[in-house]
Amino acid sequence: MLRAQELIAADPGAPHTVRSLAEGAALSPSRFAHLFTAQTGRSPMRALREARLLHAARLLEGCDLTVERVAAASGFPSPFHFHRVFRERFGLPPGAYRSRK
């Protein structure tokens, strides 16, 4: 599981899937998902979403990319989905999060 966590941390914006992360851990996707959830307390995709949201928050704080580019760089192909999950996680939409500095 450590290898999968390293893959996520190294590039949260990459198009990771359960299958690609499982391959990195040399496990079948179903076995990988089961073990990952048992060891971390959350599914691989929830862990990936959290890593992507934290990456997006760092980008919003540290650069002048548009919100749409931050979404894409963080692995969210849809800016609308990014807006929704970012607001759920941080309590503010991405633009307001950036402005709060």
Jmol script that loads the backbone (N, CA, C; Angstrom):
load data "model"
ATOM      1  N   MET A   1       0.804  -1.183   0.000  1.00  0.00           N
ATOM      2  CA  MET A   1       0.000   0.000   0.000  1.00  0.00           C
ATOM      3  C   MET A   1       0.862   1.266   0.000  1.00  0.00           C
ATOM      4  N   LEU A   2       2.025   1.142   0.578  1.00  0.00           N
ATOM      5  CA  LEU A   2       2.922   2.298   0.616  1.00  0.00           C
ATOM      6  C   LEU A   2       3.274   2.759  -0.790  1.00  0.00           C
ATOM      7  N   ARG A   3       3.501   1.829  -1.691  1.00  0.00           N
ATOM      8  CA  ARG A   3       3.844   2.190  -3.071  1.00  0.00           C
ATOM      9  C   ARG A   3       2.701   2.968  -3.729  1.00  0.00           C
ATOM     10  N   ALA A   4       1.473   2.552  -3.510  1.00  0.00           N
ATOM     11  CA  ALA A   4       0.319   3.260  -4.073  1.00  0.00           C
ATOM     12  C   ALA A   4       0.208   4.657  -3.477  1.00  0.00           C
ATOM     13  N   GLN A   5       0.428   4.779  -2.183  1.00  0.00           N
ATOM     14  CA  GLN A   5       0.379   6.089  -1.543  1.00  0.00           C
ATOM     15  C   GLN A   5       1.489   6.989  -2.082  1.00  0.00           C
ATOM     16  N   GLU A   6       2.647   6.415  -2.352  1.00  0.00           N
ATOM     17  CA  GLU A   6       3.748   7.189  -2.939  1.00  0.00           C
ATOM     18  C   GLU A   6       3.396   7.656  -4.347  1.00  0.00           C
ATOM     19  N   LEU A   7       2.756   6.794  -5.130  1.00  0.00           N
ATOM     20  CA  LEU A   7       2.348   7.170  -6.486  1.00  0.00           C
ATOM     21  C   LEU A   7       1.354   8.329  -6.456  1.00  0.00           C
ATOM     22  N   ILE A   8       0.403   8.265  -5.536  1.00  0.00           N
ATOM     23  CA  ILE A   8      -0.591   9.334  -5.403  1.00  0.00           C
ATOM     24  C   ILE A   8       0.093  10.626  -4.975  1.00  0.00           C
ATOM     25  N   ALA A   9       0.955  10.542  -3.973  1.00  0.00           N
ATOM     26  CA  ALA A   9       1.619  11.743  -3.453  1.00  0.00           C
ATOM     27  C   ALA A   9       2.551  12.372  -4.487  1.00  0.00           C
ATOM     28  N   ALA A  10       3.209  11.547  -5.294  1.00  0.00           N
ATOM     29  CA  ALA A  10       4.166  12.060  -6.273  1.00  0.00           C
ATOM     30  C   ALA A  10       3.482  12.862  -7.371  1.00  0.00           C
ATOM     31  N   ASP A  11       2.278  12.461  -7.753  1.00  0.00           N
ATOM     32  CA  ASP A  11       1.576  13.155  -8.833  1.00  0.00           C
ATOM     33  C   ASP A  11       0.071  12.969  -8.677  1.00  0.00           C
ATOM     34  N   PRO A  12      -0.548  13.732  -7.770  1.00  0.00           N
ATOM     35  CA  PRO A  12      -1.986  13.561  -7.542  1.00  0.00           C
ATOM     36  C   PRO A  12      -2.833  13.879  -8.768  1.00  0.00           C
ATOM     37  N   GLY A  13      -2.317  14.676  -9.681  1.00  0.00           N
ATOM     38  CA  GLY A  13      -3.072  15.047 -10.866  1.00  0.00           C
ATOM     39  C   GLY A  13      -3.027  14.026 -11.986  1.00  0.00           C
ATOM     40  N   ALA A  14      -2.207  12.989 -11.835  1.00  0.00           N
ATOM     41  CA  ALA A  14      -2.103  11.953 -12.866  1.00  0.00           C
ATOM     42  C   ALA A  14      -3.422  11.178 -12.958  1.00  0.00           C
ATOM     43  N   PRO A  15      -3.676  10.573 -14.105  1.00  0.00           N
ATOM     44  CA  PRO A  15      -4.940   9.842 -14.285  1.00  0.00           C
ATOM     45  C   PRO A  15      -4.918   8.467 -13.602  1.00  0.00           C
ATOM     46  N   HIS A  16      -4.731   8.469 -12.303  1.00  0.00           N
ATOM     47  CA  HIS A  16      -4.701   7.223 -11.541  1.00  0.00           C
ATOM     48  C   HIS A  16      -6.074   6.556 -11.564  1.00  0.00           C
ATOM     49  N   THR A  17      -6.038   5.240 -11.554  1.00  0.00           N
ATOM     50  CA  THR A  17      -7.244   4.428 -11.398  1.00  0.00           C
ATOM     51  C   THR A  17      -6.929   3.353 -10.375  1.00  0.00           C
ATOM     52  N   VAL A  18      -7.958   2.671  -9.903  1.00  0.00           N
ATOM     53  CA  VAL A  18      -7.711   1.557  -8.996  1.00  0.00           C
ATOM     54  C   VAL A  18      -6.798   0.551  -9.693  1.00  0.00           C
ATOM     55  N   ARG A  19      -7.047   0.313 -10.977  1.00  0.00           N
ATOM     56  CA  ARG A  19      -6.226  -0.653 -11.717  1.00  0.00           C
ATOM     57  C   ARG A  19      -4.762  -0.211 -11.788  1.00  0.00           C
ATOM     58  N   SER A  20      -4.514   1.050 -12.118  1.00  0.00           N
ATOM     59  CA  SER A  20      -3.118   1.497 -12.241  1.00  0.00           C
ATOM     60  C   SER A  20      -2.415   1.498 -10.890  1.00  0.00           C
ATOM     61  N   LEU A  21      -3.116   1.872  -9.842  1.00  0.00           N
ATOM     62  CA  LEU A  21      -2.515   1.843  -8.508  1.00  0.00           C
ATOM     63  C   LEU A  21      -2.267   0.403  -8.064  1.00  0.00           C
ATOM     64  N   ALA A  22      -3.194  -0.489  -8.391  1.00  0.00           N
ATOM     65  CA  ALA A  22      -3.023  -1.906  -8.054  1.00  0.00           C
ATOM     66  C   ALA A  22      -1.810  -2.485  -8.779  1.00  0.00           C
ATOM     67  N   GLU A  23      -1.627  -2.100 -10.031  1.00  0.00           N
ATOM     68  CA  GLU A  23      -0.452  -2.573 -10.772  1.00  0.00           C
ATOM     69  C   GLU A  23       0.831  -2.097 -10.101  1.00  0.00           C
ATOM     70  N   GLY A  24       0.828  -0.867  -9.610  1.00  0.00           N
ATOM     71  CA  GLY A  24       1.987  -0.341  -8.906  1.00  0.00           C
ATOM     72  C   GLY A  24       2.286  -1.100  -7.625  1.00  0.00           C
ATOM     73  N   ALA A  25       1.240  -1.669  -7.034  1.00  0.00           N
ATOM     74  CA  ALA A  25       1.402  -2.450  -5.806  1.00  0.00           C
ATOM     75  C   ALA A  25       1.505  -3.946  -6.095  1.00  0.00           C
ATOM     76  N   ALA A  26       1.492  -4.322  -7.365  1.00  0.00           N
ATOM     77  CA  ALA A  26       1.583  -5.725  -7.794  1.00  0.00           C
ATOM     78  C   ALA A  26       0.471  -6.584  -7.198  1.00  0.00           C
ATOM     79  N   LEU A  27      -0.767  -6.044  -7.245  1.00  0.00           N
ATOM     80  CA  LEU A  27      -1.938  -6.762  -6.734  1.00  0.00           C
ATOM     81  C   LEU A  27      -3.065  -6.667  -7.747  1.00  0.00           C
ATOM     82  N   SER A  28      -4.039  -7.559  -7.607  1.00  0.00           N
ATOM     83  CA  SER A  28      -5.241  -7.426  -8.430  1.00  0.00           C
ATOM     84  C   SER A  28      -6.001  -6.197  -7.945  1.00  0.00           C
ATOM     85  N   PRO A  29      -6.786  -5.567  -8.803  1.00  0.00           N
ATOM     86  CA  PRO A  29      -7.528  -4.383  -8.370  1.00  0.00           C
ATOM     87  C   PRO A  29      -8.436  -4.631  -7.159  1.00  0.00           C
ATOM     88  N   SER A  30      -9.124  -5.772  -7.138  1.00  0.00           N
ATOM     89  CA  SER A  30     -10.035  -6.027  -6.018  1.00  0.00           C
ATOM     90  C   SER A  30      -9.268  -6.245  -4.717  1.00  0.00           C
ATOM     91  N   ARG A  31      -8.185  -6.998  -4.786  1.00  0.00           N
ATOM     92  CA  ARG A  31      -7.371  -7.242  -3.573  1.00  0.00           C
ATOM     93  C   ARG A  31      -6.723  -5.942  -3.096  1.00  0.00           C
ATOM     94  N   PHE A  32      -6.216  -5.178  -4.053  1.00  0.00           N
ATOM     95  CA  PHE A  32      -5.616  -3.890  -3.718  1.00  0.00           C
ATOM     96  C   PHE A  32      -6.623  -2.984  -3.016  1.00  0.00           C
ATOM     97  N   ALA A  33      -7.808  -2.845  -3.596  1.00  0.00           N
ATOM     98  CA  ALA A  33      -8.821  -1.951  -3.004  1.00  0.00           C
ATOM     99  C   ALA A  33      -9.190  -2.404  -1.599  1.00  0.00           C
ATOM    100  N   HIS A  34      -9.324  -3.713  -1.415  1.00  0.00           N
ATOM    101  CA  HIS A  34      -9.659  -4.243  -0.096  1.00  0.00           C
ATOM    102  C   HIS A  34      -8.550  -3.943   0.918  1.00  0.00           C
ATOM    103  N   LEU A  35      -7.319  -4.240   0.560  1.00  0.00           N
ATOM    104  CA  LEU A  35      -6.199  -4.011   1.485  1.00  0.00           C
ATOM    105  C   LEU A  35      -5.979  -2.528   1.750  1.00  0.00           C
ATOM    106  N   PHE A  36      -6.074  -1.710   0.708  1.00  0.00           N
ATOM    107  CA  PHE A  36      -5.875  -0.269   0.873  1.00  0.00           C
ATOM    108  C   PHE A  36      -6.897   0.290   1.857  1.00  0.00           C
ATOM    109  N   THR A  37      -8.148  -0.082   1.673  1.00  0.00           N
ATOM    110  CA  THR A  37      -9.214   0.398   2.552  1.00  0.00           C
ATOM    111  C   THR A  37      -9.016  -0.095   3.979  1.00  0.00           C
ATOM    112  N   ALA A  38      -8.626  -1.354   4.123  1.00  0.00           N
ATOM    113  CA  ALA A  38      -8.398  -1.909   5.462  1.00  0.00           C
ATOM    114  C   ALA A  38      -7.242  -1.211   6.166  1.00  0.00           C
ATOM    115  N   GLN A  39      -6.202  -0.864   5.422  1.00  0.00           N
ATOM    116  CA  GLN A  39      -5.014  -0.274   6.042  1.00  0.00           C
ATOM    117  C   GLN A  39      -5.124   1.231   6.247  1.00  0.00           C
ATOM    118  N   THR A  40      -5.866   1.918   5.401  1.00  0.00           N
ATOM    119  CA  THR A  40      -5.909   3.377   5.497  1.00  0.00           C
ATOM    120  C   THR A  40      -7.233   3.917   6.018  1.00  0.00           C
ATOM    121  N   GLY A  41      -8.270   3.085   6.003  1.00  0.00           N
ATOM    122  CA  GLY A  41      -9.570   3.539   6.475  1.00  0.00           C
ATOM    123  C   GLY A  41     -10.385   4.268   5.414  1.00  0.00           C
ATOM    124  N   ARG A  42      -9.868   4.326   4.198  1.00  0.00           N
ATOM    125  CA  ARG A  42     -10.639   4.922   3.105  1.00  0.00           C
ATOM    126  C   ARG A  42     -10.266   4.249   1.795  1.00  0.00           C
ATOM    127  N   SER A  43     -11.172   4.345   0.857  1.00  0.00           N
ATOM    128  CA  SER A  43     -10.953   3.691  -0.428  1.00  0.00           C
ATOM    129  C   SER A  43      -9.820   4.390  -1.181  1.00  0.00           C
ATOM    130  N   PRO A  44      -9.225   3.700  -2.142  1.00  0.00           N
ATOM    131  CA  PRO A  44      -8.169   4.341  -2.925  1.00  0.00           C
ATOM    132  C   PRO A  44      -8.653   5.616  -3.624  1.00  0.00           C
ATOM    133  N   MET A  45      -9.860   5.607  -4.136  1.00  0.00           N
ATOM    134  CA  MET A  45     -10.349   6.789  -4.851  1.00  0.00           C
ATOM    135  C   MET A  45     -10.654   7.948  -3.895  1.00  0.00           C
ATOM    136  N   ARG A  46     -11.079   7.646  -2.685  1.00  0.00           N
ATOM    137  CA  ARG A  46     -11.267   8.722  -1.688  1.00  0.00           C
ATOM    138  C   ARG A  46      -9.916   9.315  -1.296  1.00  0.00           C
ATOM    139  N   ALA A  47      -8.924   8.470  -1.135  1.00  0.00           N
ATOM    140  CA  ALA A  47      -7.578   8.951  -0.808  1.00  0.00           C
ATOM    141  C   ALA A  47      -7.031   9.799  -1.960  1.00  0.00           C
ATOM    142  N   LEU A  48      -7.274   9.365  -3.178  1.00  0.00           N
ATOM    143  CA  LEU A  48      -6.826  10.122  -4.340  1.00  0.00           C
ATOM    144  C   LEU A  48      -7.536  11.467  -4.420  1.00  0.00           C
ATOM    145  N   ARG A  49      -8.840  11.485  -4.189  1.00  0.00           N
ATOM    146  CA  ARG A  49      -9.576  12.750  -4.226  1.00  0.00           C
ATOM    147  C   ARG A  49      -9.055  13.714  -3.163  1.00  0.00           C
ATOM    148  N   GLU A  50      -8.782  13.210  -1.980  1.00  0.00           N
ATOM    149  CA  GLU A  50      -8.250  14.069  -0.917  1.00  0.00           C
ATOM    150  C   GLU A  50      -6.887  14.629  -1.307  1.00  0.00           C
ATOM    151  N   ALA A  51      -6.017  13.787  -1.870  1.00  0.00           N
ATOM    152  CA  ALA A  51      -4.695  14.253  -2.310  1.00  0.00           C
ATOM    153  C   ALA A  51      -4.842  15.315  -3.398  1.00  0.00           C
ATOM    154  N   ARG A  52      -5.775  15.109  -4.311  1.00  0.00           N
ATOM    155  CA  ARG A  52      -6.001  16.090  -5.376  1.00  0.00           C
ATOM    156  C   ARG A  52      -6.519  17.408  -4.821  1.00  0.00           C
ATOM    157  N   LEU A  53      -7.413  17.335  -3.861  1.00  0.00           N
ATOM    158  CA  LEU A  53      -7.945  18.564  -3.264  1.00  0.00           C
ATOM    159  C   LEU A  53      -6.860  19.323  -2.507  1.00  0.00           C
ATOM    160  N   LEU A  54      -6.019  18.625  -1.778  1.00  0.00           N
ATOM    161  CA  LEU A  54      -4.923  19.291  -1.064  1.00  0.00           C
ATOM    162  C   LEU A  54      -3.925  19.897  -2.048  1.00  0.00           C
ATOM    163  N   HIS A  55      -3.667  19.195  -3.152  1.00  0.00           N
ATOM    164  CA  HIS A  55      -2.792  19.717  -4.203  1.00  0.00           C
ATOM    165  C   HIS A  55      -3.408  20.990  -4.793  1.00  0.00           C
ATOM    166  N   ALA A  56      -4.694  20.956  -5.067  1.00  0.00           N
ATOM    167  CA  ALA A  56      -5.379  22.129  -5.615  1.00  0.00           C
ATOM    168  C   ALA A  56      -5.315  23.299  -4.645  1.00  0.00           C
ATOM    169  N   ALA A  57      -5.502  23.033  -3.369  1.00  0.00           N
ATOM    170  CA  ALA A  57      -5.438  24.107  -2.372  1.00  0.00           C
ATOM    171  C   ALA A  57      -4.048  24.741  -2.355  1.00  0.00           C
ATOM    172  N   ARG A  58      -3.005  23.918  -2.439  1.00  0.00           N
ATOM    173  CA  ARG A  58      -1.642  24.463  -2.484  1.00  0.00           C
ATOM    174  C   ARG A  58      -1.436  25.315  -3.736  1.00  0.00           C
ATOM    175  N   LEU A  59      -1.950  24.855  -4.868  1.00  0.00           N
ATOM    176  CA  LEU A  59      -1.823  25.638  -6.098  1.00  0.00           C
ATOM    177  C   LEU A  59      -2.570  26.965  -5.987  1.00  0.00           C
ATOM    178  N   LEU A  60      -3.749  26.939  -5.422  1.00  0.00           N
ATOM    179  CA  LEU A  60      -4.522  28.176  -5.262  1.00  0.00           C
ATOM    180  C   LEU A  60      -3.800  29.162  -4.353  1.00  0.00           C
ATOM    181  N   GLU A  61      -3.117  28.644  -3.359  1.00  0.00           N
ATOM    182  CA  GLU A  61      -2.389  29.504  -2.425  1.00  0.00           C
ATOM    183  C   GLU A  61      -1.078  30.023  -3.008  1.00  0.00           C
ATOM    184  N   GLY A  62      -0.477  29.244  -3.916  1.00  0.00           N
ATOM    185  CA  GLY A  62       0.888  29.564  -4.312  1.00  0.00           C
ATOM    186  C   GLY A  62       1.122  29.991  -5.739  1.00  0.00           C
ATOM    187  N   CYS A  63       0.083  30.030  -6.561  1.00  0.00           N
ATOM    188  CA  CYS A  63       0.309  30.442  -7.948  1.00  0.00           C
ATOM    189  C   CYS A  63      -0.909  31.183  -8.482  1.00  0.00           C
ATOM    190  N   ASP A  64      -0.743  31.721  -9.664  1.00  0.00           N
ATOM    191  CA  ASP A  64      -1.806  32.529 -10.257  1.00  0.00           C
ATOM    192  C   ASP A  64      -2.547  31.813 -11.377  1.00  0.00           C
ATOM    193  N   LEU A  65      -2.485  30.493 -11.435  1.00  0.00           N
ATOM    194  CA  LEU A  65      -3.239  29.755 -12.434  1.00  0.00           C
ATOM    195  C   LEU A  65      -4.732  30.020 -12.258  1.00  0.00           C
ATOM    196  N   THR A  66      -5.471  29.988 -13.353  1.00  0.00           N
ATOM    197  CA  THR A  66      -6.923  30.123 -13.240  1.00  0.00           C
ATOM    198  C   THR A  66      -7.471  28.920 -12.478  1.00  0.00           C
ATOM    199  N   VAL A  67      -8.648  29.068 -11.943  1.00  0.00           N
ATOM    200  CA  VAL A  67      -9.277  27.970 -11.216  1.00  0.00           C
ATOM    201  C   VAL A  67      -9.443  26.762 -12.141  1.00  0.00           C
ATOM    202  N   GLU A  68      -9.769  27.002 -13.393  1.00  0.00           N
ATOM    203  CA  GLU A  68      -9.928  25.903 -14.342  1.00  0.00           C
ATOM    204  C   GLU A  68      -8.606  25.161 -14.550  1.00  0.00           C
ATOM    205  N   ARG A  69      -7.513  25.899 -14.622  1.00  0.00           N
ATOM    206  CA  ARG A  69      -6.191  25.251 -14.790  1.00  0.00           C
ATOM    207  C   ARG A  69      -5.778  24.511 -13.522  1.00  0.00           C
ATOM    208  N   VAL A  70      -6.117  25.073 -12.366  1.00  0.00           N
ATOM    209  CA  VAL A  70      -5.837  24.380 -11.103  1.00  0.00           C
ATOM    210  C   VAL A  70      -6.607  23.063 -11.074  1.00  0.00           C
ATOM    211  N   ALA A  71      -7.860  23.114 -11.491  1.00  0.00           N
ATOM    212  CA  ALA A  71      -8.680  21.892 -11.528  1.00  0.00           C
ATOM    213  C   ALA A  71      -8.020  20.843 -12.417  1.00  0.00           C
ATOM    214  N   ALA A  72      -7.636  21.232 -13.620  1.00  0.00           N
ATOM    215  CA  ALA A  72      -7.020  20.288 -14.558  1.00  0.00           C
ATOM    216  C   ALA A  72      -5.683  19.772 -14.030  1.00  0.00           C
ATOM    217  N   ALA A  73      -4.869  20.654 -13.471  1.00  0.00           N
ATOM    218  CA  ALA A  73      -3.554  20.257 -12.947  1.00  0.00           C
ATOM    219  C   ALA A  73      -3.683  19.333 -11.743  1.00  0.00           C
ATOM    220  N   SER A  74      -4.826  19.371 -11.099  1.00  0.00           N
ATOM    221  CA  SER A  74      -5.053  18.542  -9.911  1.00  0.00           C
ATOM    222  C   SER A  74      -5.800  17.257 -10.233  1.00  0.00           C
ATOM    223  N   GLY A  75      -6.066  17.024 -11.519  1.00  0.00           N
ATOM    224  CA  GLY A  75      -6.696  15.769 -11.911  1.00  0.00           C
ATOM    225  C   GLY A  75      -8.206  15.800 -12.002  1.00  0.00           C
ATOM    226  N   PHE A  76      -8.797  16.985 -11.990  1.00  0.00           N
ATOM    227  CA  PHE A  76     -10.250  17.116 -12.114  1.00  0.00           C
ATOM    228  C   PHE A  76     -10.577  17.569 -13.537  1.00  0.00           C
ATOM    229  N   PRO A  77     -11.071  16.673 -14.380  1.00  0.00           N
ATOM    230  CA  PRO A  77     -11.345  17.057 -15.766  1.00  0.00           C
ATOM    231  C   PRO A  77     -12.509  18.037 -15.907  1.00  0.00           C
ATOM    232  N   SER A  78     -13.401  18.053 -14.940  1.00  0.00           N
ATOM    233  CA  SER A  78     -14.551  18.953 -14.992  1.00  0.00           C
ATOM    234  C   SER A  78     -14.402  20.052 -13.948  1.00  0.00           C
ATOM    235  N   PRO A  79     -14.347  21.327 -14.372  1.00  0.00           N
ATOM    236  CA  PRO A  79     -14.269  22.411 -13.394  1.00  0.00           C
ATOM    237  C   PRO A  79     -15.504  22.464 -12.494  1.00  0.00           C
ATOM    238  N   PHE A  80     -16.645  22.041 -13.011  1.00  0.00           N
ATOM    239  CA  PHE A  80     -17.872  22.063 -12.207  1.00  0.00           C
ATOM    240  C   PHE A  80     -17.789  21.047 -11.072  1.00  0.00           C
ATOM    241  N   HIS A  81     -17.296  19.862 -11.387  1.00  0.00           N
ATOM    242  CA  HIS A  81     -17.106  18.840 -10.351  1.00  0.00           C
ATOM    243  C   HIS A  81     -16.065  19.321  -9.338  1.00  0.00           C
ATOM    244  N   PHE A  82     -14.981  19.894  -9.836  1.00  0.00           N
ATOM    245  CA  PHE A  82     -13.942  20.420  -8.954  1.00  0.00           C
ATOM    246  C   PHE A  82     -14.521  21.454  -7.993  1.00  0.00           C
ATOM    247  N   HIS A  83     -15.291  22.384  -8.519  1.00  0.00           N
ATOM    248  CA  HIS A  83     -15.920  23.418  -7.688  1.00  0.00           C
ATOM    249  C   HIS A  83     -16.733  22.780  -6.559  1.00  0.00           C
ATOM    250  N   ARG A  84     -17.547  21.801  -6.931  1.00  0.00           N
ATOM    251  CA  ARG A  84     -18.443  21.172  -5.956  1.00  0.00           C
ATOM    252  C   ARG A  84     -17.666  20.445  -4.863  1.00  0.00           C
ATOM    253  N   VAL A  85     -16.704  19.603  -5.254  1.00  0.00           N
ATOM    254  CA  VAL A  85     -15.989  18.831  -4.232  1.00  0.00           C
ATOM    255  C   VAL A  85     -15.042  19.720  -3.427  1.00  0.00           C
ATOM    256  N   PHE A  86     -14.490  20.755  -4.045  1.00  0.00           N
ATOM    257  CA  PHE A  86     -13.624  21.672  -3.300  1.00  0.00           C
ATOM    258  C   PHE A  86     -14.440  22.392  -2.228  1.00  0.00           C
ATOM    259  N   ARG A  87     -15.607  22.863  -2.602  1.00  0.00           N
ATOM    260  CA  ARG A  87     -16.463  23.562  -1.635  1.00  0.00           C
ATOM    261  C   ARG A  87     -16.890  22.628  -0.503  1.00  0.00           C
ATOM    262  N   GLU A  88     -17.222  21.383  -0.843  1.00  0.00           N
ATOM    263  CA  GLU A  88     -17.587  20.406   0.193  1.00  0.00           C
ATOM    264  C   GLU A  88     -16.433  20.207   1.175  1.00  0.00           C
ATOM    265  N   ARG A  89     -15.214  20.134   0.666  1.00  0.00           N
ATOM    266  CA  ARG A  89     -14.043  19.839   1.508  1.00  0.00           C
ATOM    267  C   ARG A  89     -13.579  21.030   2.328  1.00  0.00           C
ATOM    268  N   PHE A  90     -13.545  22.223   1.709  1.00  0.00           N
ATOM    269  CA  PHE A  90     -12.954  23.391   2.373  1.00  0.00           C
ATOM    270  C   PHE A  90     -13.973  24.432   2.838  1.00  0.00           C
ATOM    271  N   GLY A  91     -15.236  24.263   2.448  1.00  0.00           N
ATOM    272  CA  GLY A  91     -16.265  25.194   2.893  1.00  0.00           C
ATOM    273  C   GLY A  91     -16.335  26.479   2.090  1.00  0.00           C
ATOM    274  N   LEU A  92     -15.495  26.588   1.086  1.00  0.00           N
ATOM    275  CA  LEU A  92     -15.467  27.773   0.217  1.00  0.00           C
ATOM    276  C   LEU A  92     -15.242  27.320  -1.213  1.00  0.00           C
ATOM    277  N   PRO A  93     -15.789  28.049  -2.183  1.00  0.00           N
ATOM    278  CA  PRO A  93     -15.420  27.740  -3.563  1.00  0.00           C
ATOM    279  C   PRO A  93     -13.963  28.099  -3.801  1.00  0.00           C
ATOM    280  N   PRO A  94     -13.336  27.530  -4.810  1.00  0.00           N
ATOM    281  CA  PRO A  94     -11.905  27.748  -5.034  1.00  0.00           C
ATOM    282  C   PRO A  94     -11.498  29.231  -5.119  1.00  0.00           C
ATOM    283  N   GLY A  95     -12.265  30.038  -5.823  1.00  0.00           N
ATOM    284  CA  GLY A  95     -11.913  31.470  -5.954  1.00  0.00           C
ATOM    285  C   GLY A  95     -11.923  32.176  -4.622  1.00  0.00           C
ATOM    286  N   ALA A  96     -12.919  31.889  -3.794  1.00  0.00           N
ATOM    287  CA  ALA A  96     -12.987  32.514  -2.465  1.00  0.00           C
ATOM    288  C   ALA A  96     -11.879  31.984  -1.574  1.00  0.00           C
ATOM    289  N   TYR A  97     -11.542  30.716  -1.711  1.00  0.00           N
ATOM    290  CA  TYR A  97     -10.432  30.142  -0.946  1.00  0.00           C
ATOM    291  C   TYR A  97      -9.140  30.891  -1.251  1.00  0.00           C
ATOM    292  N   ARG A  98      -8.906  31.150  -2.523  1.00  0.00           N
ATOM    293  CA  ARG A  98      -7.703  31.872  -2.928  1.00  0.00           C
ATOM    294  C   ARG A  98      -7.720  33.297  -2.372  1.00  0.00           C
ATOM    295  N   SER A  99      -8.852  33.948  -2.377  1.00  0.00           N
ATOM    296  CA  SER A  99      -8.966  35.350  -1.961  1.00  0.00           C
ATOM    297  C   SER A  99      -8.860  35.538  -0.459  1.00  0.00           C
ATOM    298  N   ARG A 100      -9.030  34.498   0.315  1.00  0.00           N
ATOM    299  CA  ARG A 100      -9.051  34.639   1.773  1.00  0.00           C
ATOM    300  C   ARG A 100      -7.686  34.933   2.377  1.00  0.00           C
ATOM    301  N   LYS A 101      -6.611  34.855   1.583  1.00  0.00           N
ATOM    302  CA  LYS A 101      -5.246  35.062   2.102  1.00  0.00           C
ATOM    303  C   LYS A 101      -5.118  36.373   2.834  1.00  0.00           C
TER     304      LYS A 101
END
end "model"
wireframe off; spacefill off
backbone 0.3
color backbone group
